Amino acid sequence: NAGVTQTPKFHILKIGQSMTLQCTQDMNHNYMYWYRQDPGMGLKLIYYSVGAGITDKGEVPNGYNVSRSTTEDFPLRLELAAPSQTSVYFCASTKGGSGANQPQHFGDGTRLSIL
Amino acid sequence: EDKVVQSPLSLVVHEGDTVTLNCSYEVTNFRSLLWYKQEKKAPTFLFMLTSSGIEKKSGRLSSILDKKELFSILNITATQTGDSAIYLCVGTSGTYKYIFGTGTRLKVLA
């Protein structure tokens, strides 16, 4: 059972560089999310998607972009990396639909440092 | 603005102690409240609460929701060093929105 898989686990990026954080899930979940977690803080939503071809901004979208071409994959792109984007990034997914929200399934996170 | 507030922010106890973690919420179109445990990596799910007054229990952990007063508590009895973690409270809204608290950092000393 792979669940939600994120790559890479760690990365160091130089200021101004770009990179893509990968996220894939094998549970046929419709809803996918990207969060960042800064030290001592809770998770803040960057972007989310309710299905292939549909994405929307969360609380902190500036400096990021996403795409959702398939149900399984939800990559997060950082353009022109800045030190403020140093954080741990988590991808999560849920089946979605109506009714009480179900617990999210999380990937193990990507620890990103921008120097 | 939707918010979830947890207290205390951090807590240090000795093995065998009982702890109570608090979570208050202001969430429009509230659906459920979730508790997660986060150690080194991803949050792991503990409980989902949707109804007031019904205790959820798993081993030494239990949780309850009060929808009138808008809060939840997570109790851990007979704490062990393996309980050391950050405990996250999450309010859900609508069909897709999850609002995270900042977490309570629990350290259990041997």
Interface residues (C-beta under 8 A of the other chain):
Chain A: Y31 Y33 Y35 G40 M41 G42 L43 K44 L45 Y48 V50 F90 G96 G97 S98 G99 A100 N101 Q102 P103 Q104 F106 G107 D108 G109
Chain B: V4 R31 S32 L34 Y36 K41 A42 P43 T44 F45 M48 T50 L88 T92 S93 T95 Y96 K97 Y98 F100 G101 T102 G103
